[in-house]
Amino acid sequence: MADSRVAIVTGAARGIGAATARRLAADGFAVAVIDLDEKHCADTVSAIEADGGRALAVGCDVSDAEQVQAAVDRIATELGGPTVLVNNAGVIRDNMLFKMSEDDWDTVMSVHLRGAFLMSRAVQKHMVEAGWGRIVNLSSTSALGNRGQANYSTAKAGLQGLTKTLAIELGKFGVTANAIAPGFIATDMTKATAERVGMEFEEFTKAAAASIPVARVGQPEDIANTVSFFVDERSGFVSGQVIYVAGGPKA
């Protein structure tokens, strides 16, 4: 049962990660809430505990192999062996190609791609031992290409390839791997984008909603609901898939 299982959500201090951590706790999982600074995880952990769930705040740079292994070892000791992993941690360093620095490129690749690789490698051992596991990687509609996001688009497309390969390699151990590609979701990250282009966030979201078939922008809970589906016991025949949660068709 889910109540005996442990989930890890990276980048879970706020936004999509926080909503996902709360949803998985409501589904009965004990949740390790990972973010760069452990103190920033306090609100998410408190919300889960206030609702009667179990949660652990863990500070970790997901692009650092030693920190990742230490974090997973600590989670296994304090909560139990993790069998659900949601690779959500991410950053943006948007710029047009001719203005993009090597650091902007490397930072985005390190957090999104290297981070998902390191976390998946560290956690898969526990999944294989349990004979059951779920990996969900957060991609983006930007994987289809997006002006000013050569680094982010490439990283998010790479996560889709990683997802399909993990599904092939780990399937025989009872482990599924899937990806979610959100469209416009109202988060601090999209607020930062609005600021970058010089628009008020309300104006920015209104403009975005006008081009979305369901006529609204997404909320973090929309993504959390999809994660909940992928990690459900009954979703074991769904693997290697990318679902665009964008209010309309994307790919």
C-alpha positions as CSV (number, residue, x, y, z in Angstrom):
1,M,0.0,0.0,0.0
2,A,1.0,3.6,-0.6
3,D,1.1,4.4,3.1
4,S,4.1,2.1,3.5
5,R,6.0,3.8,0.6
6,V,8.3,6.7,0.4
7,A,8.3,9.4,-2.3
8,I,11.0,12.0,-3.1
9,V,10.1,15.3,-4.7
10,T,12.9,17.6,-5.8
11,G,12.5,21.3,-6.0
12,A,9.6,20.9,-3.6
13,A,9.9,24.1,-1.6
14,R,7.4,25.9,-3.7
15,G,5.3,25.8,-6.9
16,I,4.8,22.5,-8.7
17,G,7.1,20.6,-6.4
18,A,5.3,21.8,-3.3
19,A,1.9,21.0,-4.7
20,T,3.1,17.6,-5.8
21,A,4.6,16.8,-2.4
22,R,1.3,17.7,-0.7
23,R,-0.7,15.6,-3.2
24,L,1.5,12.5,-2.7
25,A,1.3,12.9,1.1
26,A,-2.5,13.1,0.7
27,D,-2.3,9.9,-1.4
28,G,-0.6,8.2,1.6
29,F,3.1,8.5,0.8
30,A,5.7,9.6,3.3
31,V,7.4,12.4,1.4
32,A,11.0,13.6,1.3
33,V,10.9,17.3,0.4
34,I,14.2,18.2,-1.3
35,D,15.4,21.7,-2.2
36,L,18.7,23.5,-2.4
37,D,18.2,25.0,1.1
38,E,16.6,22.7,3.7
39,K,15.1,25.7,5.5
40,H,13.1,26.6,2.4
41,C,11.3,23.2,2.7
42,A,9.8,24.1,6.0
43,D,6.4,25.4,4.7
44,T,5.8,22.3,2.5
45,V,6.7,20.0,5.4
46,S,4.5,21.9,7.8
47,A,1.6,21.8,5.4
48,I,1.9,18.0,5.0
49,E,2.3,17.4,8.8
50,A,-0.7,19.7,9.5
51,D,-2.8,17.4,7.3
52,G,-1.6,14.3,9.2
53,G,1.1,13.2,6.8
54,R,4.8,12.3,7.2
55,A,7.5,14.5,5.6
56,L,11.2,15.2,5.8
57,A,13.0,18.3,4.7
58,V,16.3,17.7,2.9
59,G,18.7,20.2,1.6
60,C,20.5,19.0,-1.5
61,D,22.1,20.3,-4.7
62,V,20.8,17.7,-7.1
63,S,23.7,18.4,-9.5
64,D,26.2,17.3,-6.9
65,A,26.7,13.5,-6.8
66,E,27.9,13.3,-3.3
67,Q,25.1,15.4,-1.9
68,V,22.5,13.3,-3.9
69,Q,23.8,10.1,-2.5
70,A,23.9,11.5,1.1
71,A,20.4,12.8,0.7
72,V,19.0,9.5,-0.5
73,D,20.9,7.6,2.2
74,R,19.4,9.9,4.8
75,I,15.9,9.5,3.4
76,A,16.2,5.7,3.4
77,T,17.3,5.8,7.0
78,E,14.7,8.3,8.4
79,L,11.7,7.5,6.2
80,G,12.4,4.2,4.5
81,G,13.6,3.1,1.1
82,P,12.3,5.5,-1.6
83,T,10.3,3.9,-4.4
84,V,8.8,7.1,-6.0
85,L,10.9,9.8,-7.4
86,V,9.7,13.1,-8.9
87,N,12.5,15.0,-10.6
88,N,11.1,18.5,-10.6
89,A,14.1,20.7,-9.6
90,G,14.8,23.3,-12.2
91,V,16.1,26.7,-13.0
92,I,15.8,29.1,-15.9
93,R,18.5,31.2,-17.4
94,D,16.7,32.6,-20.4
95,N,18.4,34.5,-23.2
96,M,18.7,34.6,-26.9
97,L,21.4,32.4,-28.3
98,F,23.9,35.1,-29.1
99,K,23.6,36.5,-25.5
100,M,23.6,33.2,-23.7
101,S,26.7,32.5,-21.6
102,E,28.4,29.1,-21.1
103,D,27.4,29.4,-17.4
104,D,23.7,30.0,-18.4
105,W,23.9,26.8,-20.5
106,D,25.8,24.7,-18.0
107,T,23.7,25.7,-15.0
108,V,20.4,24.7,-16.7
109,M,21.9,21.4,-17.9
110,S,23.3,20.6,-14.5
111,V,20.1,21.1,-12.5
112,H,17.6,19.6,-15.0
113,L,19.5,16.8,-16.7
114,R,22.5,15.9,-14.5
115,G,20.2,16.3,-11.5
116,A,17.6,13.9,-12.8
117,F,20.3,11.4,-13.8
118,L,22.0,11.5,-10.4
119,M,18.7,11.2,-8.5
120,S,17.4,8.4,-10.7
121,R,20.7,6.5,-10.4
122,A,20.7,6.8,-6.6
123,V,17.1,5.9,-6.1
124,Q,16.7,3.0,-8.6
125,K,18.6,0.7,-6.2
126,H,15.8,1.0,-3.7
127,M,13.1,0.5,-6.4
128,V,14.8,-2.6,-7.8
129,E,15.2,-4.1,-4.3
130,A,11.5,-3.5,-3.7
131,G,10.4,-4.8,-7.1
132,W,8.3,-1.7,-7.6
133,G,9.0,1.9,-8.4
134,R,7.8,5.1,-10.1
135,I,9.9,7.8,-11.7
136,V,8.3,11.0,-13.0
137,N,10.4,13.6,-14.8
138,L,9.2,17.1,-15.3
139,S,9.7,18.2,-18.9
140,S,8.0,21.2,-20.5
141,T,6.2,22.3,-23.6
142,S,9.4,24.2,-24.2
143,A,10.9,20.8,-25.2
144,L,9.2,21.5,-28.6
145,G,11.3,24.7,-28.9
146,N,10.9,28.1,-27.4
147,R,12.4,31.5,-28.3
148,G,15.0,32.6,-25.8
149,Q,15.3,29.2,-24.1
150,A,17.9,27.2,-26.1
151,N,19.3,25.8,-22.8
152,Y,15.9,25.1,-21.1
153,S,14.3,23.6,-24.2
154,T,17.3,21.3,-24.8
155,A,17.3,20.1,-21.2
156,K,13.6,19.5,-21.2
157,A,13.8,17.5,-24.5
158,G,16.7,15.6,-23.0
159,L,14.6,14.6,-20.0
160,Q,12.1,13.0,-22.4
161,G,14.9,10.8,-23.8
162,L,16.1,9.9,-20.4
163,T,12.5,9.0,-19.4
164,K,12.1,6.6,-22.3
165,T,15.5,4.9,-21.6
166,L,14.7,4.5,-17.9
167,A,11.4,2.9,-18.8
168,I,13.2,0.4,-21.1
169,E,16.0,-0.4,-18.6
170,L,14.0,-0.6,-15.4
171,G,10.7,-2.0,-16.6
172,K,11.6,-5.6,-15.8
173,F,12.1,-4.6,-12.2
174,G,8.5,-3.3,-11.8
175,V,9.6,0.3,-12.3
176,T,7.8,2.7,-14.6
177,A,9.2,6.0,-15.9
178,N,7.1,8.8,-17.4
179,A,7.4,12.5,-18.1
180,I,5.0,15.4,-17.7
181,A,5.4,18.4,-20.0
182,P,3.5,21.3,-18.4
183,G,2.4,24.3,-20.4
184,F,1.9,27.7,-18.8
185,I,1.6,27.1,-15.0
186,A,1.2,30.0,-12.6
187,T,4.3,29.8,-10.5
188,D,7.2,32.0,-9.3
189,M,9.1,30.8,-12.4
190,T,6.5,32.2,-14.8
191,K,6.3,35.4,-12.7
192,A,10.0,35.8,-13.2
193,T,9.5,35.4,-17.0
194,A,6.8,38.1,-16.9
195,E,9.2,40.4,-15.1
196,R,11.9,39.6,-17.7
197,V,9.6,40.7,-20.6
198,G,8.4,43.7,-18.6
199,M,4.7,42.7,-18.1
200,E,2.5,42.6,-15.0
201,F,1.9,39.0,-14.1
202,E,-1.9,39.3,-14.3
203,E,-1.6,40.8,-17.8
204,F,0.9,38.0,-18.7
205,T,-1.4,35.2,-17.6
206,K,-4.4,36.8,-19.3
207,A,-2.4,36.9,-22.6
208,A,-1.3,33.3,-22.1
209,A,-4.8,32.1,-21.4
210,A,-6.1,33.6,-24.6
211,S,-4.1,31.0,-26.6
212,I,-5.0,28.0,-24.5
213,P,-8.0,25.9,-25.6
214,V,-9.4,25.5,-22.1
215,A,-9.2,29.3,-21.7
216,R,-7.1,29.4,-18.5
217,V,-3.5,29.0,-17.4
218,G,-2.5,25.9,-15.4
219,Q,-2.1,25.7,-11.6
220,P,0.6,23.6,-9.8
221,E,-2.2,21.3,-8.7
222,D,-2.9,20.4,-12.3
223,I,0.6,18.9,-12.5
224,A,0.3,17.3,-9.1
225,N,-2.8,15.5,-10.2
226,T,-1.0,14.0,-13.2
227,V,1.9,12.9,-11.0
228,S,-0.6,11.2,-8.8
229,F,-1.9,9.2,-11.8
230,F,1.5,8.1,-12.9
231,V,2.6,6.9,-9.4
232,D,-0.7,5.1,-8.7
233,E,-0.5,1.3,-8.2
234,R,-3.0,0.9,-11.0
235,S,-0.8,2.8,-13.6
236,G,1.8,0.0,-13.9
237,F,1.2,-0.6,-17.6
238,V,1.9,3.1,-18.4
239,S,5.6,3.7,-19.0
240,G,7.9,5.7,-21.2
241,Q,5.2,8.2,-21.9
242,V,5.3,12.0,-22.2
243,I,2.0,13.7,-21.4
244,Y,1.6,17.4,-22.2
245,V,-0.5,19.0,-19.5
246,A,-1.1,22.3,-21.3
247,G,-4.8,22.8,-21.6
248,G,-4.8,21.6,-25.2
249,P,-2.8,19.5,-27.7
250,K,0.9,20.2,-28.1
251,A,2.5,17.2,-29.6
